[in-house]
C-alpha cells in the first residue's frame, strides 16, 4: 500500500486518519504542493486531477479521499467505521457529499487566501502564473488566481467563509443531538470533518469555534484518540503550521467574523 499525500492537505489527513484507526501501514510518498509536484507528469498519470491523496493498493490506483476511505472500509471492515443502520449510513454519505461539494472548495479558497499566499507571492511572477495555469479545473484556477492576488479581500473569500460556516452550522446541529456525526459511533463522517476544524486552528480562525460548543466537545474527543496523534500530529511540519498561523494572525483584523 502506497499513499501519495501531503502532511498539511486536509484530504490527505482524513485518509491518514482512517488508515491509523484501522492500524494499516503504508509506504509514504510526500508531494510538495507549493512547488507543483502534484502536476509532474508521473503523478498526473496516477491522478489526472493533480490533487492529493492517491492510494495505490494491489496495483490498483484509488483517487478521491472520500472514495479512498470507502474503499479502505470495504477492504478492511474491522474496526468498522460505518454505522449499523441504513439510515445512518445514508446520513454519513450525505454529510460527506456536503463536505466534498461545499466545504472542501471553500477550504481551498480560504487556505490560499491566508496561509499559502505569503509564500506564493515570493515566487517569480512567471513561475507563479505557470503554477496556477497547471490547475486542471477552470473554476479552481480562477479562484486561486483571485485569492493569491487579493487575499481576504477577494470577493470569493467572503462567499467561501460563509459557505464554510454553513457546513459547520449543520455539523453543530447534528452533534447537539448525538455524540458523532452519523449516530452513536465514530464513523468515516467524523474523520472527514476533522481536518477542516483543524484548518481553522492553523489559519488563526479558531475563534469561530466559540459559536459551536457541541462541535468543540466532539473535536476534543477526536484529538484524544491515538489515531489523531498518528495521522495528524506525527506528520505536521512545525514550520508550515507556524507560517500559516502567522499569516492568519496578520490578516485577522481584516476578516469579518460572525457574532
Buried (B, 14 or more C-beta within 10 A) or exposed (E): EBBBBBBBBBBBBBBBBBBBBBEBEBEEBBBEBBEBBBBEEEBBEBBEBBBBBBBBBEEEEBBBBBEBBBBBBEEBEEEBBBBEEEEBBEBBBEBBEBBBEBBBBBBBBBBBBBBBBBEBEEBEEEEBEEBBEEBEEEEBBEBBBBBBEBBBBBEBBBEBBEBBBBBBEBBBEBBEEBBBBBBEBBBBBBBBBBBBBBBBBBBBBBEBBEBBEBBBEBBEEBBEBEBBEBBBEEBBEEEBBEBBBEBBEEBBEEBEEEE
